[in-house]
């Protein structure tokens, strides 16, 4: 997981399952895209959403959607994030409730 990404291009990461930390040059690191992970890529002025079907050699990924299948370079694909729905405004006379929210920070 990414621990720190200062503006210098170096990224401090913690290796999964080991607790070991190291710094790496961030511009040369590509994301680990797992099969079944929701991703999106630019297509005809918008974003097309699909799932990673397979990681291919040379940093390419196969992405499948309901009506397409594409082989793309990893630089063209990003994780698809669904924005949470906003809570409805409180009714007159009610107070807004505070909730704790967990969030992950991803550096692109």
Backbone as CSV, one residue per row, in Angstrom:
resi,resn,N_x,N_y,N_z,CA_x,CA_y,CA_z,C_x,C_y,C_z
1,UNK,0.849,-1.178,0.000,0.000,0.000,0.000,0.888,1.233,0.000
2,UNK,0.404,2.300,-0.564,1.168,3.541,-0.640,1.090,4.241,0.711
3,UNK,2.239,4.550,1.283,2.288,5.248,2.562,2.445,6.750,2.370
4,UNK,3.244,7.127,1.377,3.520,8.543,1.166,3.927,8.744,-0.284
5,UNK,3.440,9.796,-0.908,3.786,10.113,-2.287,4.133,11.593,-2.375
6,UNK,5.337,11.966,-1.954,5.718,13.375,-2.035,5.847,13.812,-3.488
7,UNK,5.914,15.091,-3.718,5.945,15.647,-5.072,7.247,15.377,-5.806
8,UNK,8.174,14.667,-5.209,9.467,14.422,-5.847,9.416,13.290,-6.863
9,UNK,8.314,12.539,-6.947,8.210,11.416,-7.864,8.545,10.099,-7.202
10,UNK,9.111,10.146,-6.008,9.407,8.942,-5.248,8.185,8.587,-4.417
11,UNK,7.920,7.288,-4.270,6.760,6.826,-3.514,7.234,5.870,-2.431
12,UNK,6.757,6.073,-1.197,7.090,5.159,-0.104,5.947,4.169,0.012
13,UNK,6.268,2.873,-0.071,5.244,1.839,-0.057,5.522,0.805,1.025
14,UNK,4.460,0.112,1.424,4.576,-0.999,2.361,4.148,-2.251,1.607
15,UNK,5.001,-3.277,1.640,4.724,-4.492,0.895,3.679,-5.347,1.602
16,UNK,2.703,-5.781,0.836,1.556,-6.529,1.341,2.001,-7.787,2.090
17,UNK,1.480,-7.942,3.297,1.720,-9.142,4.074,3.057,-9.212,4.791
18,UNK,3.953,-8.247,4.571,5.275,-8.328,5.192,5.522,-7.222,6.199
19,UNK,4.890,-6.072,5.990,5.158,-4.922,6.850,6.427,-4.191,6.460
20,UNK,7.184,-4.722,5.486,8.408,-4.061,5.038,8.069,-2.815,4.236
21,UNK,8.876,-1.787,4.383,8.668,-0.533,3.667,9.873,-0.243,2.796
22,UNK,9.629,0.420,1.689,10.701,0.838,0.804,10.235,2.044,0.000
23,UNK,11.178,2.734,-0.628,10.850,3.837,-1.524,11.167,3.411,-2.949
24,UNK,10.298,3.781,-3.874,10.499,3.443,-5.280,10.246,4.675,-6.132
25,UNK,10.809,4.677,-7.331,10.584,5.755,-8.284,9.165,5.589,-8.822
26,UNK,8.287,6.532,-8.522,6.870,6.419,-8.844,6.526,6.448,-10.310
27,UNK,7.335,7.082,-11.140,6.996,7.190,-12.551,7.179,5.874,-13.293
28,UNK,7.854,4.902,-12.684,8.120,3.629,-13.353,7.287,2.486,-12.783
29,UNK,6.366,2.791,-11.886,5.561,1.757,-11.242,4.205,1.694,-11.918
30,UNK,3.762,0.483,-12.230,2.423,0.349,-12.802,1.512,-0.317,-11.781
31,UNK,0.227,-0.027,-11.836,-0.700,-0.584,-10.851,-0.903,-2.086,-11.054
32,UNK,-1.230,-2.763,-9.979,-1.562,-4.173,-10.040,-3.063,-4.262,-10.285
33,UNK,-3.424,-4.696,-11.473,-4.835,-4.809,-11.836,-5.224,-6.275,-11.789
34,UNK,-6.107,-6.612,-10.861,-6.529,-7.992,-10.636,-7.734,-8.336,-11.516
35,UNK,-7.822,-9.599,-11.996,-9.030,-10.012,-12.720,-10.276,-9.775,-11.867
36,UNK,-11.304,-9.242,-12.509,-12.552,-8.932,-11.823,-12.625,-7.511,-11.291
37,UNK,-11.487,-6.803,-11.285,-11.471,-5.423,-10.782,-12.144,-4.492,-11.781
38,UNK,-13.008,-3.612,-11.281,-13.698,-2.645,-12.135,-12.725,-1.553,-12.548
39,UNK,-12.643,-1.308,-13.862,-11.752,-0.290,-14.413,-12.510,0.526,-15.458
40,UNK,-11.904,1.613,-15.862,-12.476,2.448,-16.922,-11.352,2.977,-17.790
41,UNK,-11.718,3.327,-19.029,-10.743,3.907,-19.948,-11.455,4.885,-20.873
42,UNK,-10.699,5.872,-21.382,-11.339,6.887,-22.227,-11.814,6.282,-23.549
43,UNK,-13.030,6.690,-23.958,-13.594,6.197,-25.205,-14.595,7.200,-25.750
44,UNK,-14.337,7.720,-26.929,-15.228,8.642,-27.632,-15.740,9.774,-26.757
45,UNK,-14.840,10.456,-26.082,-15.188,11.630,-25.297,-15.722,11.349,-23.908
46,UNK,-15.773,10.088,-23.500,-16.249,9.731,-22.160,-15.400,8.613,-21.603
47,UNK,-15.946,7.895,-20.635,-15.240,6.773,-20.014,-16.069,5.518,-20.175
48,UNK,-15.441,4.435,-20.646,-16.088,3.147,-20.800,-15.689,2.285,-19.609
49,UNK,-16.655,1.642,-18.962,-16.419,0.855,-17.744,-16.489,-0.632,-18.061
50,UNK,-15.554,-1.376,-17.492,-15.530,-2.830,-17.660,-14.791,-3.474,-16.506
51,UNK,-14.448,-4.750,-16.663,-13.696,-5.492,-15.649,-12.429,-6.040,-16.271
52,UNK,-11.362,-6.107,-15.475,-10.137,-6.739,-15.936,-10.434,-8.221,-16.098
53,UNK,-10.222,-8.738,-17.308,-10.420,-10.165,-17.564,-9.118,-10.919,-17.374
54,UNK,-7.996,-10.240,-17.722,-6.707,-10.928,-17.684,-5.586,-9.907,-17.777
55,UNK,-4.493,-10.159,-17.049,-3.275,-9.357,-17.204,-2.435,-10.031,-18.273
56,UNK,-1.981,-9.260,-19.244,-1.209,-9.788,-20.363,0.252,-9.362,-20.247
57,UNK,1.100,-9.965,-21.037,2.516,-9.597,-21.050,2.696,-8.173,-21.559
58,UNK,3.798,-7.562,-21.175,4.143,-6.237,-21.681,3.322,-5.109,-21.100
59,UNK,2.700,-5.322,-19.941,1.945,-4.253,-19.302,0.590,-3.999,-19.921
60,UNK,0.057,-4.977,-20.643,-1.263,-4.824,-21.243,-2.292,-5.595,-20.414
61,UNK,-3.549,-5.185,-20.524,-4.636,-5.864,-19.825,-5.789,-6.090,-20.792
62,UNK,-6.500,-7.194,-20.578,-7.716,-7.462,-21.343,-8.873,-7.012,-20.476
63,UNK,-9.713,-6.143,-21.023,-10.862,-5.598,-20.303,-12.128,-6.033,-21.035
64,UNK,-13.105,-6.542,-20.257,-14.384,-6.958,-20.842,-15.507,-6.153,-20.222
65,UNK,-16.461,-5.806,-21.067,-17.680,-5.142,-20.617,-18.871,-5.895,-21.166
66,UNK,-20.051,-5.384,-20.936,-21.272,-6.040,-21.396,-21.293,-6.184,-22.920
67,UNK,-20.749,-5.187,-23.624,-20.830,-5.198,-25.088,-19.480,-5.010,-25.763
68,UNK,-18.374,-5.252,-25.046,-17.060,-5.076,-25.670,-16.018,-5.943,-24.983
69,UNK,-14.908,-6.127,-25.675,-13.700,-6.740,-25.135,-12.540,-5.981,-25.767
70,UNK,-11.582,-5.550,-24.956,-10.481,-4.752,-25.477,-9.172,-5.141,-24.804
71,UNK,-8.070,-5.071,-25.559,-6.728,-5.217,-25.006,-6.113,-3.833,-24.989
72,UNK,-5.718,-3.387,-23.800,-5.250,-2.014,-23.629,-3.914,-1.984,-22.906
73,UNK,-3.146,-0.923,-23.151,-1.944,-0.679,-22.372,-2.370,-0.228,-20.981
74,UNK,-1.622,-0.616,-19.967,-2.007,-0.287,-18.581,-2.131,1.207,-18.367
75,UNK,-1.421,2.025,-19.150,-1.487,3.482,-18.960,-2.835,4.064,-19.388
76,UNK,-3.622,3.303,-20.156,-4.926,3.784,-20.622,-6.048,3.424,-19.664
77,UNK,-5.753,2.632,-18.635,-6.789,2.102,-17.753,-6.610,2.665,-16.353
78,UNK,-7.728,2.980,-15.697,-7.676,3.399,-14.293,-8.785,2.690,-13.527
79,UNK,-8.620,2.631,-12.207,-9.626,2.008,-11.357,-10.936,2.780,-11.473
80,UNK,-12.041,2.043,-11.599,-13.358,2.685,-11.671,-13.865,2.887,-10.254
81,UNK,-14.182,4.114,-9.926,-14.685,4.429,-8.590,-16.129,4.880,-8.699
82,UNK,-16.949,4.318,-7.856,-18.355,4.716,-7.799,-18.490,5.706,-6.660
83,UNK,-18.966,6.881,-6.977,-19.162,7.907,-5.953,-20.347,7.522,-5.071
84,UNK,-20.180,7.600,-3.754,-21.308,7.280,-2.876,-22.433,8.295,-3.058
85,UNK,-23.642,7.805,-2.896,-24.794,8.701,-3.022,-24.841,9.632,-1.824
86,UNK,-25.190,10.863,-2.084,-25.302,11.843,-0.999,-26.542,11.533,-0.168
87,UNK,-26.413,11.722,1.124,-27.562,11.522,2.019,-28.577,12.627,1.762
88,UNK,-29.857,12.301,1.872,-30.863,13.348,1.669,-30.733,14.409,2.764
89,UNK,-31.087,15.646,2.454,-30.983,16.697,3.467,-31.932,16.391,4.627
90,UNK,-31.590,16.816,5.852,-32.462,16.549,6.995,-33.806,17.260,6.821
91,UNK,-34.852,16.621,7.332,-36.182,17.216,7.282,-36.214,18.406,8.251
92,UNK,-37.129,19.282,8.028,-37.246,20.452,8.896,-37.442,19.988,10.346
93,UNK,-36.673,20.535,11.253,-36.757,20.174,12.657,-35.805,19.049,13.044
94,UNK,-35.207,18.340,12.064,-34.234,17.286,12.357,-32.831,17.858,12.261
95,UNK,-31.919,17.276,13.019,-30.525,17.680,12.927,-29.790,16.705,12.024
96,UNK,-28.806,17.200,11.338,-27.987,16.328,10.487,-27.198,15.377,11.369
97,UNK,-27.093,14.113,10.954,-26.336,13.115,11.703,-24.922,13.043,11.145
98,UNK,-23.957,12.899,12.045,-22.577,12.729,11.614,-22.281,11.252,11.503
99,UNK,-21.518,10.873,10.468,-21.122,9.485,10.275,-19.621,9.420,10.100
100,UNK,-19.032,8.327,10.595,-17.620,8.092,10.322,-17.537,7.410,8.975
101,UNK,-16.596,7.858,8.163,-16.434,7.298,6.830,-14.989,6.893,6.647
102,UNK,-14.768,5.664,6.158,-13.421,5.220,5.824,-13.166,5.543,4.375
103,UNK,-11.953,5.953,4.069,-11.610,6.274,2.692,-10.203,5.810,2.393
104,UNK,-9.985,5.390,1.142,-8.656,5.042,0.692,-8.166,6.162,-0.205
105,UNK,-6.898,6.463,-0.119,-6.321,7.508,-0.957,-5.446,6.831,-1.989
106,UNK,-5.695,7.128,-3.266,-4.906,6.575,-4.362,-4.201,7.727,-5.076
107,UNK,-2.941,7.545,-5.338,-2.169,8.576,-6.018,-2.005,8.156,-7.468
108,UNK,-2.357,9.028,-8.394,-2.194,8.717,-9.822,-1.004,9.433,-10.364
